[in-house]
Structures are given as C-alpha cells and as structure tokens.
Amino acid sequence: MFRLSLLCLILAMSTAVQAASVVWSATINGLDSSSGADLAAGSLVRVGTFDITDAEILANAFNIPFLDAHFTQFGSAVIGDGGRPAGHFSTISNNNSATATALTGSQIYVWAFASGTVATATEHGVFYMPKATDADWQFPVNLGGFTILGLDDLTDAASSTTLRAEARVVIGSFGPGTSDSTGKPNFTLLAVPEPTSATLLMAAAGLVGFVRRRS
C-alpha cells in the first residue's frame, strides 16, 4: 500500500514538473561512519553516475577531488531527510535539465560522505546495484520518467542482513556496524588519510634518496 501511494505521488509530481524523478533512500540498511557510528544528520549523499570504471574508482579512493571530476550528479540528499533518524534518509530528486536527459539509461551510483560538503569530506563510500540486475538502478527518461531505489536493494529481502551477490560496494564496506534505529547492518564509509602526512612521508623518503645519491 505504501509503495502504491508513493507511486501515485511520483506520477503526480513528475507530470507536474515534467522532469526525471529518482525516489531514493536508506531506510532499513543505513550508513555508518568509519568509526561504526550512524552517519550524522546533515551528512551529504549524492546520486549520479561515474564516467570511469569501478576499478578506477577504487584505485582513487583516497583522491576525492579526482573522483568528483568524474562524477555527474543528478541530485543530492542529507542524512535525516524524510524525517529519518541518524544514518538514514529518504527523498525524491527531480531534474529536468540537459544533465537529466544525458543521464537517461546510465548506471545509478550512491555516493555518501561523512560531511555536509564534498570539499570537507574525510570519509566516503560508493554503492550501487548493477542496472542489469535491477533496472530501477538506471536513470529514467527526462520529462516524466521515474524510478524507485534504495540501499536496501543491495541486501536480501528476507532479513536485510546479507549483502546480495550482485551488489557493488566500490568504496567502503557492508557492516560491521548496525543501525541504532533498525538493528540491521549499515554500509560503512572509508576514512581518507590526511594528505599532509602522506605528502611529508613521501618528501622525506625522496630527500633521503637524493642525499644518498649525492654522497
């Protein structure tokens, strides 16, 4: 009944705004920070697509600006949207721009951050269900198309405690933390090392090598 009511609402909204609509959420399986705590209210979650492979995304997991340059955003949400508790959200993103038209049929990715902005994020996670497995995970046509998806799609329907074989956790992990509100496993973000520390170590190693060559 809830899904039917939601469907009616989406049809009414997409017709009214003549846009592509994505109804997306994390209602049962939520999002955790790398510490295992439910992601704080106001943390950013984006829906869009990447123009690079999963292998390239993973290889650049510590380079958020690089990934951002290869990501096209359809819409965004924050933890707490839809009146949800910490770690969870539910929202409808409408987009009738040229971007929405260009994204039609593309794979949908959910990109979550332990911060309110991409620029200040020190933790993030990338998750999706392949559109070949679940057609809801592809962007709908512009001017009236819609789809409904959620992170819950990545887990088994019976208990929401097991990651489905087809699910893709590109950056981050499934568990081990659980939601304070549902008791189900959450999707956990990956902490990004401080760039200053890594840069200093590399510089020090390079200096030592230079001194040795000179001597």
C-alpha positions in Angstrom: 0.0 0.0 0.0 2.8 2.4 0.9 4.6 1.7 -2.4 1.4 2.2 -4.3 0.8 5.5 -2.6 4.3 6.6 -3.3 4.0 5.6 -6.9 0.9 7.8 -7.3 2.7 10.7 -5.6 5.7 10.3 -8.0 3.5 10.2 -11.1 1.7 13.3 -10.0 5.0 15.1 -9.2 6.8 14.0 -12.4 3.9 15.1 -14.5 3.6 18.4 -12.7 7.3 19.3 -13.0 7.9 17.4 -16.3 11.2 16.1 -15.0 13.0 12.8 -14.5 12.4 11.7 -10.9 14.5 9.4 -8.7 13.0 8.3 -5.4 15.9 7.0 -3.3 16.6 6.1 0.3 18.4 4.3 3.0 15.6 3.2 5.3 16.5 -0.3 6.7 20.2 -0.6 6.0 21.7 2.9 6.7 25.1 4.5 6.6 27.9 4.4 9.2 31.0 6.5 9.6 34.3 4.6 9.7 34.1 4.5 13.5 30.9 2.4 13.3 28.6 5.2 14.4 25.4 6.1 12.5 26.2 8.8 10.0 25.3 12.2 11.5 22.3 14.3 10.4 23.3 16.7 7.6 25.9 14.4 6.0 25.8 14.6 2.2 24.6 11.8 0.0 24.7 12.2 -3.8 23.0 10.3 -6.6 24.6 10.3 -10.1 27.0 8.4 -12.2 30.7 8.0 -12.8 32.4 8.0 -16.2 35.2 5.7 -15.0 35.3 2.0 -14.1 34.8 0.6 -10.6 38.5 -0.4 -10.7 39.5 3.2 -11.4 37.1 4.5 -8.7 38.7 2.1 -6.1 42.2 2.9 -7.2 41.5 6.6 -6.5 39.5 6.0 -3.2 41.8 8.5 -1.4 41.5 11.2 -4.1 38.0 12.6 -3.7 38.7 15.6 -6.0 39.6 13.3 -8.8 36.5 11.2 -8.3 34.4 14.3 -8.2 35.7 15.4 -11.6 34.5 12.1 -13.0 31.0 12.2 -11.3 27.9 13.7 -12.8 25.3 14.5 -10.1 21.6 14.1 -10.7 20.5 15.0 -7.2 21.5 15.1 -3.5 20.1 14.5 -0.1 21.3 14.7 3.5 21.1 12.2 6.3 17.8 12.9 8.2 15.8 13.8 5.0 12.3 12.5 5.1 12.3 12.7 8.9 14.6 9.7 9.1 17.0 9.1 12.1 20.8 9.3 12.1 22.3 7.1 9.3 19.1 7.1 7.2 17.3 9.3 4.7 14.5 9.2 2.1 13.9 11.8 -0.6 12.7 12.5 -4.2 15.1 14.2 -6.6 13.6 15.8 -9.7 15.8 17.0 -12.6 14.6 18.4 -15.9 17.9 19.7 -17.1 20.1 18.7 -20.0 22.1 16.6 -17.5 19.0 14.5 -16.7 18.5 13.9 -20.5 22.1 12.9 -20.9 22.0 10.5 -18.0 19.0 8.6 -19.3 19.7 4.8 -19.1 23.0 5.3 -17.2 24.0 3.3 -14.1 23.0 5.0 -10.9 25.6 5.3 -8.1 25.0 6.4 -4.5 28.0 8.4 -3.1 27.9 9.2 0.6 30.1 11.4 2.7 30.7 11.9 6.4 30.4 15.7 6.0 28.0 18.2 4.6 30.1 19.0 1.6 32.4 17.2 -0.8 35.3 19.6 -0.1 35.4 18.9 3.6 34.8 15.2 3.5 37.3 12.9 5.1 35.3 9.7 4.7 33.1 8.4 1.8 31.5 5.4 0.3 30.3 4.4 -3.2 27.5 1.8 -3.5 25.1 0.5 -6.2 23.2 -2.4 -7.7 24.0 -3.1 -11.4 21.2 -2.0 -13.6 21.5 -5.3 -15.5 20.3 -7.0 -12.2 17.9 -4.3 -11.1 16.5 -2.0 -13.8 15.5 0.5 -11.1 19.2 1.4 -10.8 19.3 3.2 -14.2 18.3 6.8 -14.7 14.8 7.3 -16.2 13.9 9.3 -19.2 13.5 13.1 -18.7 10.1 14.7 -18.8 8.0 12.3 -16.8 10.2 9.2 -16.2 10.8 7.9 -12.6 12.5 5.2 -10.7 12.5 3.9 -7.1 15.6 2.6 -5.4 17.4 2.3 -2.1 20.5 0.9 -0.4 18.1 -1.8 1.0 18.1 -3.2 -2.6 21.7 -4.3 -2.0 20.7 -6.7 0.8 18.5 -9.8 1.0 14.7 -9.1 1.1 14.0 -11.6 3.8 16.2 -10.2 6.6 18.2 -7.3 5.2 21.3 -8.8 6.9 23.2 -10.3 4.0 24.7 -8.5 1.1 23.4 -9.7 -2.3 25.9 -11.4 -4.5 25.3 -8.8 -7.3 25.6 -5.8 -5.0 28.5 -3.4 -5.6 30.3 -1.9 -2.6 33.0 0.0 -4.6 34.4 2.1 -1.7 33.5 1.2 1.9 32.1 -2.0 3.3 28.9 -3.7 4.4 28.9 -3.7 8.2 30.2 -4.5 10.7 28.2 -1.7 12.4 24.5 -1.8 12.7 21.8 0.9 12.7 20.7 2.2 16.1 17.2 2.6 14.8 16.6 -0.7 12.8 19.3 -3.0 14.2 20.3 -4.0 10.7 23.8 -3.8 9.2 24.8 -0.5 7.8 27.0 0.4 4.9 30.3 1.8 6.3 32.3 4.6 4.8 36.1 4.6 4.2 38.3 7.1 6.0 40.6 9.1 3.7 44.2 9.5 5.2 45.4 13.1 5.9 47.1 14.2 2.7 49.7 16.2 4.6 51.0 13.2 6.4 51.3 11.2 3.3 53.0 14.0 1.4 55.6 14.6 4.2 56.5 10.9 4.3 57.0 10.9 0.5 59.0 14.1 0.6 61.2 12.7 3.4 61.8 9.5 1.5 62.7 11.4 -1.6 65.1 13.7 0.3 66.9 10.7 1.9 67.3 9.1 -1.6 68.7 12.4 -3.0 71.2 12.7 -0.2 72.4 9.2 -0.7 72.8 9.7 -4.4 74.8 12.9 -3.8 77.1 11.2 -1.3 
